[in-house]
């Protein structure tokens, strides 16, 4: 199988000196691994000795208790942060010390789904889904076709001109997932995407994550709900605990299940 992500002894530290606001997640330092003067040099590692390969077309469930490092792991995959030690290859590029002007092109190959969706409230549903295609410079006609096709797949064509505020929480997350997949990315990173919806909506979102991509799309979804593993019997587990990866081969890699019918909003 094709490897699209390779971690080799990766570590990530939080910067020191600036304390986060109460309840806020600490922000890891964006520093080069060979920067000896960084304040992150002596800070505790939030991820340590991560070595794992992620393969094309595989659905990974990233599990672990709160504070295990799941979001930090996803930040590395999404190029929000870079390692403070070790090496990280993404799509064949070693990104640990890659010049910043090379990062946007890599990011365009990654779809992101946040826990709260992060739809832009002043844009319609269709305009939100179109954002990655506009960033990529696709012709307007191509954007319209791709967005219409994606909204039809999630059975939300009738809501194309609706405001995100007019949708339920589950429907907003469906739109966020559609936005992540519309540009046909090689990798989709999802951070607890069903964490703020009811169980029935969560099941619909899980179906979308498992069916909107093609055979080459890798999905990494963070979750604290270990029951999801039984609902995705072909998924592979990545289990983090205290910043370290355990049992990365809990199940052999397998392709994402075949697409299912559109999911009602």
RAZI-V960439 format. One record per pair of residues at least 6 apart in sequence whose ideal C-beta (glycine too) atoms are under 6 Angstrom apart, sorted by the first residue. I is the first residue (numbers start at 1). J is the second residue. D is the distance in whole Angstrom. If there is no record, write none. Layout:
# RAZI-V960439
I&J&D / I&J&D
This chain:
# RAZI-V960439
1&55&4 / 1&253&6 / 2&56&4 / 3&53&5 / 3&55&6 / 4&56&5 / 4&91&6 / 4&186&6 / 4&218&6 / 5&54&4 / 5&90&6 / 6&53&5 / 6&89&4 / 7&50&5 / 7&51&6 / 7&52&5 / 7&88&6 / 8&51&6 / 8&86&6 / 8&87&5 / 9&49&6 / 9&51&6 / 9&86&4 / 10&50&4 / 10&83&5 / 10&86&4 / 10&88&6 / 11&45&5 / 11&48&5 / 11&84&6 / 11&85&4 / 11&86&6 / 12&28&5 / 12&46&5 / 12&47&4 / 12&72&6 / 12&83&6 / 12&84&6 / 13&40&4 / 13&43&4 / 13&45&5 / 13&84&5 / 14&26&5 / 14&28&5 / 14&43&5 / 14&46&6 / 15&29&4 / 15&39&5 / 15&40&5 / 16&39&5 / 16&43&5 / 17&39&5 / 20&26&5 / 28&81&5 / 29&40&4 / 31&38&4 / 31&40&5 / 32&97&5 / 33&84&6 / 33&85&5 / 33&96&6 / 40&84&6 / 46&69&5 / 46&72&5 / 46&243&5 / 47&69&5 / 47&72&5 / 47&243&5 / 48&243&5 / 48&244&6 / 50&245&5 / 52&245&6 / 52&248&5 / 54&218&6 / 55&253&5 / 56&216&5 / 56&218&6 / 57&215&5 / 57&216&5 / 57&255&5 / 58&218&6 / 58&236&6 / 58&253&5 / 59&210&6 / 59&219&5 / 59&235&4 / 59&256&5 / 60&220&5 / 60&236&5 / 60&238&5 / 61&221&6 / 61&229&6 / 61&235&5 / 61&237&5 / 62&70&5 / 62&220&6 / 62&222&4 / 62&238&5 / 63&226&6 / 63&239&5 / 64&70&6 / 64&239&6 / 64&240&4 / 64&241&6 / 68&240&4 / 68&241&5 / 69&240&5 / 69&243&4 / 70&222&4 / 70&240&6 / 71&191&6 / 74&189&5 / 74&191&5 / 74&222&6 / 75&81&4 / 77&189&5 / 77&220&6 / 78&110&6 / 78&112&6 / 78&189&5 / 79&103&6 / 79&107&5 / 82&96&6 / 83&96&5 / 87&94&6 / 87&96&5 / 88&95&5 / 88&96&6 / 108&136&6 / 109&185&5 / 109&186&5 / 110&185&6 / 110&187&5 / 111&180&3 / 111&181&6 / 111&185&4 / 111&188&4 / 112&180&6 / 112&189&5 / 113&176&5 / 113&177&5 / 113&180&5 / 113&190&4 / 113&193&5 / 114&191&6 / 115&191&5 / 115&192&4 / 115&195&5 / 117&172&5 / 117&173&5 / 117&176&4 / 119&128&5 / 119&164&4 / 119&172&6 / 120&128&6 / 121&164&6 / 124&161&5 / 125&159&5 / 125&160&6 / 125&162&5 / 125&175&5 / 126&147&5 / 126&160&4 / 128&175&6 / 128&179&6 / 129&147&5 / 129&150&6 / 129&178&5 / 129&179&5 / 129&182&5 / 130&143&5 / 130&147&5 / 132&182&6 / 132&183&4 / 133&143&5 / 133&146&6 / 133&183&6 / 136&183&6 / 146&182&6 / 150&178&5 / 150&182&5 / 151&157&5 / 151&160&6 / 153&262&6 / 154&174&5 / 154&178&5 / 155&262&4 / 155&264&5 / 156&265&5 / 164&172&5 / 169&196&6 / 169&197&5 / 170&197&4 / 170&201&3 / 171&265&5 / 173&193&6 / 173&205&5 / 177&208&5 / 180&188&5 / 181&212&4 / 181&213&6 / 187&218&5 / 188&219&5 / 189&220&5 / 190&221&4 / 191&222&5 / 192&222&6 / 193&205&6 / 194&202&4 / 194&205&5 / 204&263&5 / 207&260&6 / 207&263&6 / 208&263&6 / 209&219&6 / 210&256&5 / 210&257&5 / 211&259&4 / 211&260&5 / 213&256&6 / 215&255&6 / 234&254&4 / 236&251&5 / 236&253&6 / 237&250&4 / 238&248&6 / 239&246&5 / 239&247&5
